[in-house]
Amino acid sequence: MARAPITPATKALVAAGVEHVVHSYVHDPGVSAFGAEAAAKLGIDEARVFKTLIVQLDEKQLAVAVVPVSGSLDLRGLAQAAGCKRASLADTALAEKRTGYVRGGISPFGQRMRLPTYLDESAFAYPTVFVSGGRRGLDIEVAPAAFLQVVDGHRAPISKR
């Protein structure tokens, strides 16, 4: 039996004692819609695959927003959930530097710097959701409540279709 890939994300979940399943697939380097690719290759609905976005709150603080790949981030909803006036997507280079992951492989778990994390409430419609495992071609399946436990996160209405 092949061993599951070890990334900071999988290490964080093991250290927290959280039940999870690691799913690997062969990433196509020509694809830039990473979440849609994961859903297609894993044979699951895009509504269960969540993308991890790094955002700036009031241009001062970074945060993590996790929303389904079938929708988009509601920046106003995120700002409201975070108690801020505005939110915007962070620069890719800054997101990579602060998380320790590359674009398309940013996981909400095991980031270099712990940031406030917001999980879209739509995740709770499913027993488990899929998020990046810390590299392209690697997803982690985890229960939404366990997700929030690991990142000490917040449930919020932060996506739109």
C-alpha positions, 0 to 999 in steps of 0.5 A: 500500500502506498503511503500518503504524501507528507506535507505540512497540511497532512502533518497538521491534521495528524498532529491535531488527531483529525480524521481525514483522507488524502486523495492524489491525482496527476496534475496537468501543468497546463491547467490553471483552474486547480479546483475544477481539475481536482473535482474532475479527476477525483470524480466529485461535485465541484460544490464539495471542492473548496479553494483556499484564498488569501485575502487582505482585510482593511489593507492591513491584516491577511486572512484565509477564505475557503469557498467552493470552486463552483462559486466565487468569494463574496468580498463584502460578505467576508469583510462583514464576517471579519468585522472589517470595512473591506477585503481584497485578494492578496498578491500571489507572491505575498500569499505564497510567502506567508503560507509556504505554499504555491498558488494552486496548492495553498492549503488552509492547514499547516500554513507557515503563519497562522491566519484568521480563517473563514470557511463558507457555510455551504461546506456544512451541507456535506459530511466532508469537503475537499481542500488542497493538501499543500501541493497541486494534485493533492486534496484532503477530505475532511469534515467541515466541523473538524476543519474549523477545529484544526484552524480555529476558524469561523463559519460564515456566508462568504461565497456567491454563485 
